[in-house]
């Protein structure tokens, strides 16, 4: 068998608590119309007071196990959790997942902002195709509502919480992941930040405890890299935009998604959009969107899916996967 990494199982989780645009209008100067017209978001799911990134990661893996059975985790020898909001700097969230599910595996967290899950998939692909791992559990989990400034309507309305989990392992060609695109430009670091151990960036930009964003600059960056990285990923896969059955973008803003879709020449029915329900889930947005598309019957064996994300760093990632080689189950089939 040609050794090529693919995604063979999926799971997702969104917290039960829902915050609508009307709810936000009661605590800040905003409205449902203002938020929808600028972002496309109607509501978002919010982690409970005592619910954290690790809890949501556990729930996403539990959903994967409900769909595919405990055997889906058998042989997992690496766990990667992509997150911007780890429970702690250490222990790593991935180690908590490894322990919770009794896996004999290495574990580490990956910090690359919103593209983090695609970064994790890229790392898993390298492990699988080099023979260093047999099965990698990749998770995107974020509780961004715990770090937003609820007095800043420009950012607070954008984010929701959630988690997605996927098994990456060898599949038989032509299924699996084509070479992926990974990039970063630290020259724009000051435009999207959350504080850590330092008081300021090397550029002198002061860091704050809560998330800050220069929306205008991030928007321009996002439109540009969504275009360049998707075209590069399609080219690396030896395809053209016409060959893409489904576009699964980072769920940040409908205007950014529409701009990317139009440049690729894709019709609306070839794009997965979930941000109206969930908002921007950062690292979780693409695995959650994939799971929903699978549940909705929008992904078929042999489909070519284009995935792309952008975020703080500034960073971006994109890749094409030919779907198949796994024992895929929808939520209905696993009930």
C-alpha positions, 0 to 999 in steps of 0.5 A, spaced: 500 500 500 502 506 498 503 510 505 499 516 504 496 520 510 488 521 511 483 522 516 479 516 517 474 518 523 471 525 526 468 527 532 465 534 534 463 538 540 459 544 542 457 547 549 450 547 551 450 554 552 448 558 547 449 566 546 445 569 541 446 576 537 440 579 541 443 576 548 449 580 546 445 587 545 443 587 552 450 587 554 454 591 549 452 597 544 450 592 538 444 589 535 443 582 531 443 586 524 449 589 526 453 583 527 449 579 521 451 584 516 458 584 518 460 577 520 454 572 518 454 570 525 447 569 528 449 565 535 455 562 538 456 556 543 459 558 550 463 554 555 460 553 562 464 557 567 467 550 569 468 548 562 475 548 559 479 546 553 480 540 556 473 538 557 471 540 550 477 536 547 474 530 551 467 531 549 469 531 541 473 524 542 468 521 546 463 523 540 468 520 535 468 514 540 460 514 539 461 514 532 466 509 531 467 505 537 473 504 542 477 501 537 477 507 533 483 509 538 486 503 538 494 503 536 494 511 537 501 513 538 501 520 538 496 526 540 496 533 538 492 538 541 491 545 537 489 550 541 490 557 543 487 557 550 490 551 553 488 549 561 495 551 563 502 552 559 503 545 562 501 540 563 499 540 556 492 539 554 494 533 549 497 529 555 490 530 559 487 527 553 492 521 553 491 520 560 483 520 559 483 515 554 488 511 556 492 511 550 500 509 550 502 515 546 506 521 546 502 528 546 504 535 545 500 541 544 501 546 538 500 553 538 499 556 531 492 560 532 486 559 528 490 554 523 493 550 528 488 544 527 491 544 520 498 545 522 497 539 527 494 535 521 500 537 517 505 534 523 501 528 523 501 527 516 509 527 516 509 522 522 505 517 518 508 518 512 515 517 515 513 511 519 514 514 525 507 513 527 501 509 526 495 513 528 495 520 530 489 523 534 489 530 532 484 535 536 482 542 535 479 545 542 478 552 544 475 556 549 476 563 546 470 566 550 474 566 556 479 571 553 475 576 549 474 583 552 466 583 553 466 590 552 469 590 545 464 589 540 469 589 535 471 582 537 467 579 543 461 578 537 466 574 533 468 568 537 465 561 540 467 555 543 468 548 541 472 542 539 473 537 533 477 531 533 480 526 527 484 520 527 489 521 522 492 514 519 495 511 513 490 510 507 490 507 500 492 512 494 488 516 491 485 517 498 488 522 503 492 528 504 496 532 498 502 536 500 500 541 505 501 549 505 503 552 511 505 559 512 507 565 517 508 572 517 510 575 524 511 582 521 503 582 522 504 579 529 501 586 532 494 585 529 492 579 533 494 578 540 493 575 547 497 576 552 502 571 555 508 571 560 511 578 556 509 585 557 510 587 550 512 584 543 519 585 540 516 590 536 514 594 542 507 593 541 504 592 548 500 585 550 494 585 554 490 580 558 484 579 553 484 578 545 485 584 541 485 585 534 486 590 528 480 588 524 481 592 518 488 589 517 486 582 519 481 582 514 486 584 508 491 579 510 485 574 510 483 575 504 490 575 501 492 569 504 485 565 503 486 566 495 494 565 495 494 559 499 488 555 496 491 556 489 497 553 492 494 547 495 490 546 489 496 546 485 500 541 490 494 536 489 495 537 481 488 539 481 484 545 478 479 549 482 474 546 478 476 539 481 474 541 488 467 538 490 467 542 497 470 548 500 471 547 507 474 554 510 476 557 517 469 560 519 471 567 521 467 571 517 462 570 511 465 576 507 472 573 507 469 566 505 465 569 500 471 573 497 475 566 497 469 562 494 468 567 488 476 568 486 476 560 486 469 560 482 466 556 486 458 556 487 455 557 494 453 549 494 460 547 494 462 551 500 461 549 508 459 555 512 457 553 520 459 560 523 452 562 523 451 557 528 457 557 532 461 563 530 469 563 530 471 557 534 479 558 532 482 551 531 476 547 532 472 550 526 474 546 520 474 539 524 467 541 526 465 544 519 467 537 516 463 533 521 457 537 520 458 536 512 459 529 513 452 529 518 449 533 512 451 528 507 455 533 503 461 529 503 462 522 499 467 517 497 472 520 493 470 527 493 476 532 493 475 537 499 479 544 500 481 546 507 484 553 509 485 557 515 488 563 517 489 567 524 494 570 529 502 569 528 500 572 523 499 564 520 495 560 515 495 553 512 491 550 507 490 543 504 486 538 499 484 531 501 481 526 497 476 523 502 475 516 503 479 510 506 475 511 513 469 508 516 465 514 516 459 515 520 454 520 521 451 522 527 444 519 525 448 512 523 452 512 530 445 514 534 
